[in-house]
């Protein structure tokens, strides 16, 4: 009977040690991971941009932008995270937008890419070309410009 009690206490001590260790790891892991993680390179940022747009994940999209980012959408200037969030959620351009990258090029901090774009919920409208230009510094989008282009008339 004494052996059963010792075994029971031993399991409780082991469980307590496991819980304490897990708690300690959870507390210090963000500091270790966040401080050592290199910023995302520009072309990976473009891939992440497409993934967030195509999955309607506005919160993940906003993480890609710097706090003082600027978006220029066909001449309209959108500044600050709250306005960028509104643009991503409610603008005619972004609501239901689906993108397929056609080509991209990198010039220092500037990335230019061309997408085939369409609105998921629209009927009767075809796809169009959408040119993007972004300045990416320290793994964050500093500025983003969206410029619609249309398919050339092949007649």
C-alpha positions in Angstrom: 0.0 0.0 0.0 2.9 2.3 0.8 4.4 1.6 -2.7 1.1 2.6 -4.4 1.1 5.9 -2.6 4.8 6.6 -3.6 4.0 5.7 -7.2 1.0 8.0 -7.1 3.0 10.9 -5.7 5.8 10.3 -8.2 3.3 10.6 -11.1 1.9 13.8 -9.6 5.4 15.2 -9.3 6.3 14.2 -12.9 3.0 15.8 -14.2 3.8 19.0 -12.3 7.3 19.1 -13.7 5.9 18.6 -17.3 3.4 21.3 -16.8 6.0 23.7 -15.4 8.4 23.0 -18.2 5.7 23.5 -20.9 4.7 26.8 -19.3 8.3 28.0 -19.2 8.8 27.0 -22.9 5.6 28.8 -23.9 6.7 32.0 -22.1 10.2 32.2 -23.6 9.6 30.7 -27.1 8.2 33.9 -28.6 11.2 35.9 -27.5 13.6 33.3 -28.9 11.7 32.8 -32.2 10.8 36.4 -32.9 14.3 37.8 -32.3 16.1 35.4 -34.5 13.7 35.1 -37.4 15.0 36.8 -40.6 12.6 39.0 -42.4 10.7 37.5 -45.3 12.3 38.0 -48.7 10.4 40.1 -51.3 9.3 37.2 -53.6 8.2 35.2 -50.6 6.2 38.2 -49.5 4.4 38.3 -52.9 3.5 34.6 -52.4 2.2 35.3 -48.9 0.2 38.2 -50.3 -1.5 35.9 -52.9 -2.2 33.3 -50.2 -3.9 35.8 -47.9 -5.9 37.5 -50.7 -7.1 34.1 -52.1 -8.1 32.8 -48.7 -9.8 36.1 -47.6 -7.5 36.3 -44.6 -7.4 40.0 -43.9 -5.6 39.6 -40.5 -2.8 37.7 -42.2 -2.7 40.3 -45.0 -2.3 43.1 -42.5 0.7 41.4 -40.9 2.5 41.8 -44.2 2.3 45.6 -44.1 4.4 48.0 -42.0 2.5 50.2 -39.5 3.0 53.3 -41.8 2.2 51.5 -45.1 0.5 53.3 -48.0 -1.6 51.6 -50.6 -2.4 53.3 -53.9 -5.3 51.7 -55.7 -5.9 53.1 -59.2 -5.1 56.6 -58.0 -6.8 56.5 -54.5 -4.3 56.7 -51.6 -5.0 54.6 -48.5 -2.8 55.3 -45.5 -2.6 53.5 -42.1 -3.6 50.1 -40.9 -7.3 50.8 -40.3 -7.8 52.3 -43.7 -5.9 49.4 -45.3 -8.1 47.0 -43.4 -11.2 48.7 -44.7 -9.8 48.7 -48.3 -9.0 45.0 -48.0 -12.5 44.2 -46.6 -14.8 46.5 -48.5 -13.3 48.1 -51.5 -14.7 47.3 -55.0 -11.2 46.0 -56.0 -10.5 43.7 -53.0 -13.9 42.2 -52.1 -13.8 38.6 -53.3 -10.6 39.2 -55.3 -8.8 36.1 -56.6 -5.3 36.3 -58.0 -3.1 34.1 -60.1 0.4 35.4 -60.6 1.6 35.5 -64.2 5.1 37.0 -63.7 7.2 38.9 -61.2 10.4 40.9 -61.2 12.6 42.2 -58.4 14.6 45.4 -58.5 16.2 46.0 -55.1 13.4 46.8 -52.7 10.9 47.1 -55.5 8.8 44.1 -56.6 6.6 44.3 -59.7 4.2 41.5 -60.5 1.3 40.9 -62.9 -1.7 38.8 -61.9 -4.7 37.4 -63.6 -7.5 38.7 -61.4 -11.2 38.2 -61.0 -13.9 38.8 -58.4 -15.2 35.5 -57.0 -18.8 36.7 -56.5 -19.3 38.5 -59.8 -21.1 36.9 -62.7 -20.9 38.0 -66.3 -17.5 39.6 -65.8 -14.3 38.0 -67.0 -10.8 38.2 -65.6 -8.5 41.1 -66.1 -4.8 41.9 -65.6 -3.7 43.6 -62.4 -0.3 45.0 -62.1 1.2 45.5 -58.6 4.2 47.4 -57.5 5.5 47.1 -53.9 8.4 48.5 -51.9 9.4 45.9 -49.3 11.8 46.8 -46.5 12.7 44.7 -43.5 10.2 42.0 -44.5 7.2 44.4 -44.6 5.3 46.1 -47.4 6.0 49.8 -47.1 4.0 50.8 -50.2 1.7 48.9 -52.6 0.2 50.2 -55.9 -2.5 48.3 -57.7 -3.0 49.2 -61.4 -5.6 47.4 -63.5 -4.7 46.4 -67.0 -7.0 44.7 -69.4 -6.4 41.8 -71.7 -5.2 42.9 -75.1 -7.7 42.7 -77.9 -6.5 39.7 -80.0 -8.9 40.3 -82.9 
